[in-house]
């Protein structure tokens, strides 16, 4: 990771992914979607 620009892109992409997948809002939406899919079955 000697390239500062690449390191910065990786850091931003990792943060974005973490927020998208593991924020409380995202977890609540995933849980809601799971319950909705179970209700249909």
mmJSON file of the N, C-alpha and C atoms, coordinates in Angstrom:
{"data_MODEL":{"atom_site":{
"group_PDB":["ATOM","ATOM","ATOM","ATOM","ATOM","ATOM","ATOM","ATOM","ATOM","ATOM","ATOM","ATOM","ATOM","ATOM","ATOM","ATOM","ATOM","ATOM","ATOM","ATOM","ATOM","ATOM","ATOM","ATOM","ATOM","ATOM","ATOM","ATOM","ATOM","ATOM","ATOM","ATOM","ATOM","ATOM","ATOM","ATOM","ATOM","ATOM","ATOM","ATOM","ATOM","ATOM","ATOM","ATOM","ATOM","ATOM","ATOM","ATOM","ATOM","ATOM","ATOM","ATOM","ATOM","ATOM","ATOM","ATOM","ATOM","ATOM","ATOM","ATOM","ATOM","ATOM","ATOM","ATOM","ATOM","ATOM","ATOM","ATOM","ATOM","ATOM","ATOM","ATOM","ATOM","ATOM","ATOM","ATOM","ATOM","ATOM","ATOM","ATOM","ATOM","ATOM","ATOM","ATOM","ATOM","ATOM","ATOM","ATOM","ATOM","ATOM","ATOM","ATOM","ATOM","ATOM","ATOM","ATOM","ATOM","ATOM","ATOM","ATOM","ATOM","ATOM","ATOM","ATOM","ATOM","ATOM","ATOM","ATOM","ATOM","ATOM","ATOM","ATOM","ATOM","ATOM","ATOM","ATOM","ATOM","ATOM","ATOM","ATOM","ATOM","ATOM","ATOM"],
"id":[1,2,3,4,5,6,7,8,9,10,11,12,13,14,15,16,17,18,19,20,21,22,23,24,25,26,27,28,29,30,31,32,33,34,35,36,37,38,39,40,41,42,43,44,45,46,47,48,49,50,51,52,53,54,55,56,57,58,59,60,61,62,63,64,65,66,67,68,69,70,71,72,73,74,75,76,77,78,79,80,81,82,83,84,85,86,87,88,89,90,91,92,93,94,95,96,97,98,99,100,101,102,103,104,105,106,107,108,109,110,111,112,113,114,115,116,117,118,119,120,121,122,123],
"type_symbol":["N","C","C","N","C","C","N","C","C","N","C","C","N","C","C","N","C","C","N","C","C","N","C","C","N","C","C","N","C","C","N","C","C","N","C","C","N","C","C","N","C","C","N","C","C","N","C","C","N","C","C","N","C","C","N","C","C","N","C","C","N","C","C","N","C","C","N","C","C","N","C","C","N","C","C","N","C","C","N","C","C","N","C","C","N","C","C","N","C","C","N","C","C","N","C","C","N","C","C","N","C","C","N","C","C","N","C","C","N","C","C","N","C","C","N","C","C","N","C","C","N","C","C"],
"label_atom_id":["N","CA","C","N","CA","C","N","CA","C","N","CA","C","N","CA","C","N","CA","C","N","CA","C","N","CA","C","N","CA","C","N","CA","C","N","CA","C","N","CA","C","N","CA","C","N","CA","C","N","CA","C","N","CA","C","N","CA","C","N","CA","C","N","CA","C","N","CA","C","N","CA","C","N","CA","C","N","CA","C","N","CA","C","N","CA","C","N","CA","C","N","CA","C","N","CA","C","N","CA","C","N","CA","C","N","CA","C","N","CA","C","N","CA","C","N","CA","C","N","CA","C","N","CA","C","N","CA","C","N","CA","C","N","CA","C","N","CA","C","N","CA","C"],
"label_alt_id":[null,null,null,null,null,null,null,null,null,null,null,null,null,null,null,null,null,null,null,null,null,null,null,null,null,null,null,null,null,null,null,null,null,null,null,null,null,null,null,null,null,null,null,null,null,null,null,null,null,null,null,null,null,null,null,null,null,null,null,null,null,null,null,null,null,null,null,null,null,null,null,null,null,null,null,null,null,null,null,null,null,null,null,null,null,null,null,null,null,null,null,null,null,null,null,null,null,null,null,null,null,null,null,null,null,null,null,null,null,null,null,null,null,null,null,null,null,null,null,null,null,null,null],
"label_comp_id":["UNK","UNK","UNK","UNK","UNK","UNK","UNK","UNK","UNK","UNK","UNK","UNK","UNK","UNK","UNK","UNK","UNK","UNK","UNK","UNK","UNK","UNK","UNK","UNK","UNK","UNK","UNK","UNK","UNK","UNK","UNK","UNK","UNK","UNK","UNK","UNK","UNK","UNK","UNK","UNK","UNK","UNK","UNK","UNK","UNK","UNK","UNK","UNK","UNK","UNK","UNK","UNK","UNK","UNK","UNK","UNK","UNK","UNK","UNK","UNK","UNK","UNK","UNK","UNK","UNK","UNK","UNK","UNK","UNK","UNK","UNK","UNK","UNK","UNK","UNK","UNK","UNK","UNK","UNK","UNK","UNK","UNK","UNK","UNK","UNK","UNK","UNK","UNK","UNK","UNK","UNK","UNK","UNK","UNK","UNK","UNK","UNK","UNK","UNK","UNK","UNK","UNK","UNK","UNK","UNK","UNK","UNK","UNK","UNK","UNK","UNK","UNK","UNK","UNK","UNK","UNK","UNK","UNK","UNK","UNK","UNK","UNK","UNK"],
"label_asym_id":["A","A","A","A","A","A","A","A","A","A","A","A","A","A","A","A","A","A","A","A","A","A","A","A","A","A","A","A","A","A","A","A","A","A","A","A","A","A","A","A","A","A","A","A","A","A","A","A","A","A","A","A","A","A","A","A","A","A","A","A","A","A","A","A","A","A","A","A","A","A","A","A","A","A","A","A","A","A","A","A","A","A","A","A","A","A","A","A","A","A","A","A","A","A","A","A","A","A","A","A","A","A","A","A","A","A","A","A","A","A","A","A","A","A","A","A","A","A","A","A","A","A","A"],
"label_entity_id":["1","1","1","1","1","1","1","1","1","1","1","1","1","1","1","1","1","1","1","1","1","1","1","1","1","1","1","1","1","1","1","1","1","1","1","1","1","1","1","1","1","1","1","1","1","1","1","1","1","1","1","1","1","1","1","1","1","1","1","1","1","1","1","1","1","1","1","1","1","1","1","1","1","1","1","1","1","1","1","1","1","1","1","1","1","1","1","1","1","1","1","1","1","1","1","1","1","1","1","1","1","1","1","1","1","1","1","1","1","1","1","1","1","1","1","1","1","1","1","1","1","1","1"],
"label_seq_id":[1,1,1,2,2,2,3,3,3,4,4,4,5,5,5,6,6,6,7,7,7,8,8,8,9,9,9,10,10,10,11,11,11,12,12,12,13,13,13,14,14,14,15,15,15,16,16,16,17,17,17,18,18,18,19,19,19,20,20,20,21,21,21,22,22,22,23,23,23,24,24,24,25,25,25,26,26,26,27,27,27,28,28,28,29,29,29,30,30,30,31,31,31,32,32,32,33,33,33,34,34,34,35,35,35,36,36,36,37,37,37,38,38,38,39,39,39,40,40,40,41,41,41],
"pdbx_PDB_ins_code":[null,null,null,null,null,null,null,null,null,null,null,null,null,null,null,null,null,null,null,null,null,null,null,null,null,null,null,null,null,null,null,null,null,null,null,null,null,null,null,null,null,null,null,null,null,null,null,null,null,null,null,null,null,null,null,null,null,null,null,null,null,null,null,null,null,null,null,null,null,null,null,null,null,null,null,null,null,null,null,null,null,null,null,null,null,null,null,null,null,null,null,null,null,null,null,null,null,null,null,null,null,null,null,null,null,null,null,null,null,null,null,null,null,null,null,null,null,null,null,null,null,null,null],
"Cartn_x":[0.822,0.0,0.873,1.879,2.761,2.151,1.138,0.497,-0.585,-0.364,-1.315,-2.711,-2.77,-4.069,-4.857,-4.185,-4.846,-5.289,-4.437,-4.761,-6.014,-6.103,-7.27,-8.537,-8.442,-9.604,-10.074,-9.137,-9.477,-10.156,-9.606,-10.177,-11.603,-11.83,-13.175,-14.143,-13.698,-14.562,-14.902,-13.937,-14.187,-15.17,-15.008,-15.936,-17.345,-17.447,-18.755,-19.436,-18.693,-19.264,-19.717,-18.906,-19.265,-20.549,-20.66,-21.866,-23.076,-22.915,-24.039,-24.511,-23.605,-23.977,-24.214,-23.572,-23.59,-24.092,-24.622,-25.205,-26.504,-26.957,-28.207,-29.378,-29.375,-30.443,-30.446,-29.274,-29.156,-29.583,-29.158,-29.523,-31.035,-31.648,-33.1,-33.811,-33.338,-33.946,-33.792,-32.627,-32.404,-33.32,-33.481,-34.355,-35.802,-36.245,-37.603,-37.829,-36.872,-36.997,-37.045,-36.246,-36.261,-37.625,-38.167,-39.485,-40.557,-40.481,-41.45,-41.363,-40.154,-40.013,-40.539,-40.399,-40.91,-42.434,-42.975,-44.431,-45.09,-44.41,-44.945,-44.953,-44.074,-43.933,-45.057],
"Cartn_y":[-1.187,0.0,1.26,1.236,2.395,3.538,3.242,4.262,4.974,6.237,6.948,7.095,7.295,7.451,6.137,5.05,3.741,3.417,3.717,3.471,4.256,5.499,6.346,5.785,5.328,4.731,3.477,2.635,1.406,1.746,2.733,3.124,3.625,4.476,5.013,3.915,3.013,1.909,0.991,0.724,-0.12,0.519,1.798,2.527,2.522,2.783,2.808,1.445,0.396,-0.953,-1.265,-0.895,-1.147,-0.412,0.84,1.617,1.016,0.657,0.1,-1.236,-2.061,-3.414,-3.546,-2.718,-2.955,-1.791,-0.741,0.34,-0.161,0.491,0.067,0.179,1.19,1.336,0.157,-0.207,-1.333,-2.641,-2.859,-4.089,-4.142,-3.014,-2.971,-3.3,-2.747,-3.038,-4.509,-5.07,-6.486,-7.374,-7.008,-7.772,-7.672,-6.476,-6.272,-7.101,-7.077,-7.835,-9.337,-9.792,-11.205,-11.603,-10.82,-11.122,-11.112,-10.155,-10.074,-11.305,-11.785,-12.978,-14.217,-14.289,-15.431,-15.418,-14.231,-14.072,-14.577,-14.398,-14.818,-16.328,-17.007,-18.464,-19.212],
"Cartn_z":[0.0,0.0,0.0,-0.795,-0.877,-1.686,-2.486,-3.313,-2.491,-2.126,-1.268,-1.898,-3.203,-3.867,-3.83,-4.108,-4.07,-2.644,-1.689,-0.278,0.116,-0.33,-0.03,-0.684,-1.923,-2.606,-1.886,-1.484,-0.756,0.572,1.272,2.569,2.401,1.41,1.182,0.76,-0.092,-0.535,0.633,1.497,2.665,3.618,3.855,4.737,4.157,2.856,2.191,2.315,2.08,2.171,3.593,4.566,5.962,6.329,5.929,6.234,5.525,4.252,3.491,4.055,4.5,4.939,6.426,7.246,8.684,9.528,8.898,9.698,10.314,11.376,12.015,11.054,10.199,9.209,8.248,7.773,6.845,7.506,8.74,9.451,9.657,10.006,10.187,8.876,7.774,6.47,6.106,6.351,6.05,6.893,8.165,9.058,8.583,8.244,7.733,6.476,5.56,4.316,4.588,5.541,5.897,6.435,7.37,7.928,6.846,5.929,4.842,3.964,3.69,2.84,3.548,4.866,5.618,5.687,5.73,5.807,4.513,3.387,2.083,1.933,2.639,2.483,3.106],
"occupancy":[1.0,1.0,1.0,1.0,1.0,1.0,1.0,1.0,1.0,1.0,1.0,1.0,1.0,1.0,1.0,1.0,1.0,1.0,1.0,1.0,1.0,1.0,1.0,1.0,1.0,1.0,1.0,1.0,1.0,1.0,1.0,1.0,1.0,1.0,1.0,1.0,1.0,1.0,1.0,1.0,1.0,1.0,1.0,1.0,1.0,1.0,1.0,1.0,1.0,1.0,1.0,1.0,1.0,1.0,1.0,1.0,1.0,1.0,1.0,1.0,1.0,1.0,1.0,1.0,1.0,1.0,1.0,1.0,1.0,1.0,1.0,1.0,1.0,1.0,1.0,1.0,1.0,1.0,1.0,1.0,1.0,1.0,1.0,1.0,1.0,1.0,1.0,1.0,1.0,1.0,1.0,1.0,1.0,1.0,1.0,1.0,1.0,1.0,1.0,1.0,1.0,1.0,1.0,1.0,1.0,1.0,1.0,1.0,1.0,1.0,1.0,1.0,1.0,1.0,1.0,1.0,1.0,1.0,1.0,1.0,1.0,1.0,1.0],
"B_iso_or_equiv":[0.0,0.0,0.0,0.0,0.0,0.0,0.0,0.0,0.0,0.0,0.0,0.0,0.0,0.0,0.0,0.0,0.0,0.0,0.0,0.0,0.0,0.0,0.0,0.0,0.0,0.0,0.0,0.0,0.0,0.0,0.0,0.0,0.0,0.0,0.0,0.0,0.0,0.0,0.0,0.0,0.0,0.0,0.0,0.0,0.0,0.0,0.0,0.0,0.0,0.0,0.0,0.0,0.0,0.0,0.0,0.0,0.0,0.0,0.0,0.0,0.0,0.0,0.0,0.0,0.0,0.0,0.0,0.0,0.0,0.0,0.0,0.0,0.0,0.0,0.0,0.0,0.0,0.0,0.0,0.0,0.0,0.0,0.0,0.0,0.0,0.0,0.0,0.0,0.0,0.0,0.0,0.0,0.0,0.0,0.0,0.0,0.0,0.0,0.0,0.0,0.0,0.0,0.0,0.0,0.0,0.0,0.0,0.0,0.0,0.0,0.0,0.0,0.0,0.0,0.0,0.0,0.0,0.0,0.0,0.0,0.0,0.0,0.0],
"pdbx_formal_charge":[null,null,null,null,null,null,null,null,null,null,null,null,null,null,null,null,null,null,null,null,null,null,null,null,null,null,null,null,null,null,null,null,null,null,null,null,null,null,null,null,null,null,null,null,null,null,null,null,null,null,null,null,null,null,null,null,null,null,null,null,null,null,null,null,null,null,null,null,null,null,null,null,null,null,null,null,null,null,null,null,null,null,null,null,null,null,null,null,null,null,null,null,null,null,null,null,null,null,null,null,null,null,null,null,null,null,null,null,null,null,null,null,null,null,null,null,null,null,null,null,null,null,null],
"auth_seq_id":[1,1,1,2,2,2,3,3,3,4,4,4,5,5,5,6,6,6,7,7,7,8,8,8,9,9,9,10,10,10,11,11,11,12,12,12,13,13,13,14,14,14,15,15,15,16,16,16,17,17,17,18,18,18,19,19,19,20,20,20,21,21,21,22,22,22,23,23,23,24,24,24,25,25,25,26,26,26,27,27,27,28,28,28,29,29,29,30,30,30,31,31,31,32,32,32,33,33,33,34,34,34,35,35,35,36,36,36,37,37,37,38,38,38,39,39,39,40,40,40,41,41,41],
"auth_comp_id":["UNK","UNK","UNK","UNK","UNK","UNK","UNK","UNK","UNK","UNK","UNK","UNK","UNK","UNK","UNK","UNK","UNK","UNK","UNK","UNK","UNK","UNK","UNK","UNK","UNK","UNK","UNK","UNK","UNK","UNK","UNK","UNK","UNK","UNK","UNK","UNK","UNK","UNK","UNK","UNK","UNK","UNK","UNK","UNK","UNK","UNK","UNK","UNK","UNK","UNK","UNK","UNK","UNK","UNK","UNK","UNK","UNK","UNK","UNK","UNK","UNK","UNK","UNK","UNK","UNK","UNK","UNK","UNK","UNK","UNK","UNK","UNK","UNK","UNK","UNK","UNK","UNK","UNK","UNK","UNK","UNK","UNK","UNK","UNK","UNK","UNK","UNK","UNK","UNK","UNK","UNK","UNK","UNK","UNK","UNK","UNK","UNK","UNK","UNK","UNK","UNK","UNK","UNK","UNK","UNK","UNK","UNK","UNK","UNK","UNK","UNK","UNK","UNK","UNK","UNK","UNK","UNK","UNK","UNK","UNK","UNK","UNK","UNK"],
"auth_asym_id":["A","A","A","A","A","A","A","A","A","A","A","A","A","A","A","A","A","A","A","A","A","A","A","A","A","A","A","A","A","A","A","A","A","A","A","A","A","A","A","A","A","A","A","A","A","A","A","A","A","A","A","A","A","A","A","A","A","A","A","A","A","A","A","A","A","A","A","A","A","A","A","A","A","A","A","A","A","A","A","A","A","A","A","A","A","A","A","A","A","A","A","A","A","A","A","A","A","A","A","A","A","A","A","A","A","A","A","A","A","A","A","A","A","A","A","A","A","A","A","A","A","A","A"],
"auth_atom_id":["N","CA","C","N","CA","C","N","CA","C","N","CA","C","N","CA","C","N","CA","C","N","CA","C","N","CA","C","N","CA","C","N","CA","C","N","CA","C","N","CA","C","N","CA","C","N","CA","C","N","CA","C","N","CA","C","N","CA","C","N","CA","C","N","CA","C","N","CA","C","N","CA","C","N","CA","C","N","CA","C","N","CA","C","N","CA","C","N","CA","C","N","CA","C","N","CA","C","N","CA","C","N","CA","C","N","CA","C","N","CA","C","N","CA","C","N","CA","C","N","CA","C","N","CA","C","N","CA","C","N","CA","C","N","CA","C","N","CA","C","N","CA","C"],
"pdbx_PDB_model_num":[1,1,1,1,1,1,1,1,1,1,1,1,1,1,1,1,1,1,1,1,1,1,1,1,1,1,1,1,1,1,1,1,1,1,1,1,1,1,1,1,1,1,1,1,1,1,1,1,1,1,1,1,1,1,1,1,1,1,1,1,1,1,1,1,1,1,1,1,1,1,1,1,1,1,1,1,1,1,1,1,1,1,1,1,1,1,1,1,1,1,1,1,1,1,1,1,1,1,1,1,1,1,1,1,1,1,1,1,1,1,1,1,1,1,1,1,1,1,1,1,1,1,1]
}}}
